[in-house]
Amino acid sequence: MSDFIALRHITKTFPPNVIALDDVSVSFETGEIHAVVGENGAGKSTLMKVLYGLLRADRGEIALHGRPVQFSSANDAIAAGIGMVHQEILLIPEYTVWQNVVLGAEPRTRWGALDSRRAREAVRAKIAAFGFNLDPDAPVGQISIAARQKVEILKLLYRDVSVLILDEPTAVLTPLEVPQLFEELRRLRAGGKTILFISHHLDEVLELSDRVTVLRRGRKVDTVAAGSTSKAELARMMVGRDVLFAGRPAVHAPGEVVFRAEGVSARDDKHISRLREVTLEVRAGEIVGIAGVEGNGQFELVNVIIGLIQPAAGALSVNGHDLTHASILERRRHIAFVAQDRSRMGASLSASIAENAIMTHHRLNETFARRRWRLDMQQAAAFATRVREQFAVAMSRPDQPFRALSGGNQQKVILGRELLLDRPFLLLDQPTRGLDVGSTEYVREQMLRQRDAGRAILLISSDLEELFSLADRIAVMHRGEIVADIPTAHTSLEQVGYWMLQGREPAPA
Amino acid sequence: MRQKLFAALASIGIALGMGALILLLEGRQPFEVYGALVALSLGDADKLAVTLKNAVPLVLTGLSASLAFASGPVNLGQPGQFLMGALAATLVGLSIDLPAPLMAPLLMGAALAGGALWAGVAALLRHAFNMSEFIVTLMLNSIADLFTAWLITIGGPLAEAGALSPRSPAIASGGRLGDIGAFNISIVVMALAAGAIGYVFHRTRPGYEWRMAGQNTLFARLGGCPVNRNFFIVMLLSGALAGLAGGLLVMAGPYRFIRGIGANYAWDGVMIAVVANSALGATVGYGLFFAALQTGALGMELLTAVPSEFIQVLQAVIVLVSVAGRGYLSALLDRLALRRLTRPSLDTRADTARR
């Protein structure tokens, strides 16, 4: 096989103090599926952006068929046959599939106008050639996320690229849509295309790719053949130590009901119903998982529980305390809360670590609440140090700005802050989203430990495997309703996936 | 911190350099002009005293704006709150006559209350009707301006009988602030107010909640902070600071409310807050600096025949350079720091390659 693309000694730094890539050399061969894996901040996306011409390397060179090339923009890269599909899908919803595909490279008539007939025909031919299941005339706003992703890929195929870079392509897909994407990617490989894809999910990487390159903290660890490695080995290379994958929870008997929602309904500010008579109980020593395709009422449920939205009907309580109309501060006497969006809801990035660590404690924790007026910043620093020690946060000083921490360490500070509140009920909204393997493992371990300590935990997650490995019961939300609430042991990934998409029991086969 | 100070000094240096260019183009001697500026604002104790006295309204309205901006509320009503504070002090000073140790604090209290109430109107309207305080405080400026002008217009309810220009009668002598040596007592009041607000903002629980809400309201709210109540309190406090500025101006200077007493102090204060990026310490620093420029300007005009308007040009250049340059300068400094960080690692790599 020939080295189709070679990246040699790539170094890329971001001021003020980030060395994103440090002397990375890697080569890609024609007709392979090559996965690039690593923890957050390992440099995966940066490496791909350097290849795609979005970022310029400080040092190093890129060679295509042995000839050094320099891309100063994505257009240069596409002209050289390299295309990238980003995590965020950038399409015009009002345009049809074929209009989106040809946009920017339209076939013209003799008079310079758009040649619609030729364009549509060309797109239809590409769809047929690669066996995509797409209607060229469907408006993009009306097709599924998975189909939109196909349109993005089609855009690149239409421009005749030979290399496709996919940045976490499965992140936006439901479990049932992933195999179909993989099928299509394999077909592209059979058609001679080279596919580079970035992923967190080691199972997917092993299933799909031919070779895997592992990055850790900006350096290349190794490139290995997928057939001769294992999930544990890849994880070890990524993290630099052994990683334990949390298994099924131990069987145990949950205690008294701690959290109870009864017939809770809520509308948004346009008076559209977002939650319909949600009834849910979480017992002490139990993790209840909420599954659902995003936008089916999970976020509204969280907001109603924490007090950002007032329910239109129903009641909420923790340990018998009625919280339906309580202030947020009153709720926080009973609820520890990890929000899904760290920078928007869970922290102030420009404040110091200590200032972030003492939030809520500053009013409810003995140490700080004893004084009505003064806030002792030395005590705050001491408290932040306690969070660092108990929750293994990698930080130098408590007065560092919060934004200087990596995502995983930020989440550890937030989780530590909330767990140290020592509340009976934990509301955790996507607590591992965007975290790397090591931090994810850590957060999950903490959840299990809290469960064993008798806390009641409501876990909202879009990662079904996470729910299956942690939750004792899974409740599925569909269009604002809870359509299923079953012990994890009595259901399967496929069944829950079906409920998520259809909102009802799968028909017996 | 050191980096911020360096960036601030660098901006001022660049601005002074650009000012020097303008002077050269006009055929003046920049060193002579700047020399006169310094000599006439900081040259001796008397001149320093004038500079500090002139700094009082700038620093206090600047703190008013910085406190609000850093805590969330967009209070742009300093001009109106300033006038209402001055009016309140004047009214009390006209109707009561007490010995100075009682009278001065009473008038200052009235000034604080006057500014706070005027800001409170905007806070109430936001609370009741969700009206943006940004617009309301701006509108209230015009109302305060015209209302106070009407009061003191010749023949108006508060006008001094027989006066030739619009002004109120003089306040009772107990409310007039004297000097300690060359320095007016209002300077001491300013220092105390700045110290108090700095302590509350950085060392108390309410201050912590205000800062967090100013950076990320949703975070503070979810953390259990009463953000609506805090908004109210900050608005009142911010108004009170601007009102105090107005009151002190009456008590230290003309001892009465005169037409145009607000001058441009409050807008200068907002400008200072913007240049200081809403940091309280920097607000005090820039307030003193701008007061020195403005104080030196008059003397500079006399000595070098450079029109005092040149100082306005210089101020504008400083604002533009420091605000526009803020992001750029810190990025540059970050880049330099990074270079220091990466160099040793490259050296070791070269060493290993040699071996």
HADDOCK unambig.tbl for C-alpha pairs under 7 A between the chains (distance, minus, plus):
assign (segid A and resid 15 and name CA) (segid B and resid 334 and name CA) 5.71 0.50 0.50
assign (segid A and resid 15 and name CA) (segid B and resid 335 and name CA) 5.22 0.50 0.50
assign (segid A and resid 15 and name CA) (segid B and resid 338 and name CA) 6.08 0.50 0.50
assign (segid A and resid 16 and name CA) (segid B and resid 334 and name CA) 4.40 0.50 0.50
assign (segid A and resid 16 and name CA) (segid B and resid 335 and name CA) 5.76 0.50 0.50
assign (segid A and resid 16 and name CA) (segid B and resid 337 and name CA) 6.84 0.50 0.50
assign (segid A and resid 16 and name CA) (segid B and resid 338 and name CA) 5.61 0.50 0.50
assign (segid A and resid 17 and name CA) (segid B and resid 338 and name CA) 5.25 0.50 0.50
assign (segid A and resid 328 and name CA) (segid B and resid 222 and name CA) 6.63 0.50 0.50
assign (segid A and resid 328 and name CA) (segid B and resid 224 and name CA) 5.43 0.50 0.50
assign (segid A and resid 329 and name CA) (segid B and resid 224 and name CA) 4.08 0.50 0.50
assign (segid A and resid 329 and name CA) (segid B and resid 225 and name CA) 6.92 0.50 0.50
assign (segid A and resid 332 and name CA) (segid B and resid 224 and name CA) 6.73 0.50 0.50
assign (segid A and resid 344 and name CA) (segid B and resid 218 and name CA) 6.97 0.50 0.50
assign (segid A and resid 344 and name CA) (segid B and resid 219 and name CA) 6.85 0.50 0.50
assign (segid A and resid 345 and name CA) (segid B and resid 218 and name CA) 5.60 0.50 0.50
assign (segid A and resid 345 and name CA) (segid B and resid 219 and name CA) 4.64 0.50 0.50
assign (segid A and resid 346 and name CA) (segid B and resid 219 and name CA) 5.55 0.50 0.50
assign (segid A and resid 347 and name CA) (segid B and resid 219 and name CA) 5.70 0.50 0.50
assign (segid A and resid 348 and name CA) (segid B and resid 212 and name CA) 6.90 0.50 0.50
assign (segid A and resid 348 and name CA) (segid B and resid 215 and name CA) 6.29 0.50 0.50
assign (segid A and resid 348 and name CA) (segid B and resid 216 and name CA) 5.76 0.50 0.50
assign (segid A and resid 348 and name CA) (segid B and resid 219 and name CA) 6.75 0.50 0.50
assign (segid A and resid 359 and name CA) (segid B and resid 223 and name CA) 5.72 0.50 0.50
assign (segid A and resid 360 and name CA) (segid B and resid 223 and name CA) 4.83 0.50 0.50
assign (segid A and resid 360 and name CA) (segid B and resid 224 and name CA) 5.80 0.50 0.50
assign (segid A and resid 373 and name CA) (segid B and resid 204 and name CA) 5.72 0.50 0.50
assign (segid A and resid 373 and name CA) (segid B and resid 205 and name CA) 5.70 0.50 0.50
assign (segid A and resid 374 and name CA) (segid B and resid 203 and name CA) 6.27 0.50 0.50
assign (segid A and resid 374 and name CA) (segid B and resid 204 and name CA) 4.26 0.50 0.50
assign (segid A and resid 374 and name CA) (segid B and resid 205 and name CA) 5.80 0.50 0.50
assign (segid A and resid 375 and name CA) (segid B and resid 203 and name CA) 5.57 0.50 0.50
assign (segid A and resid 375 and name CA) (segid B and resid 204 and name CA) 4.51 0.50 0.50
assign (segid A and resid 375 and name CA) (segid B and resid 205 and name CA) 5.02 0.50 0.50
assign (segid A and resid 376 and name CA) (segid B and resid 203 and name CA) 6.85 0.50 0.50
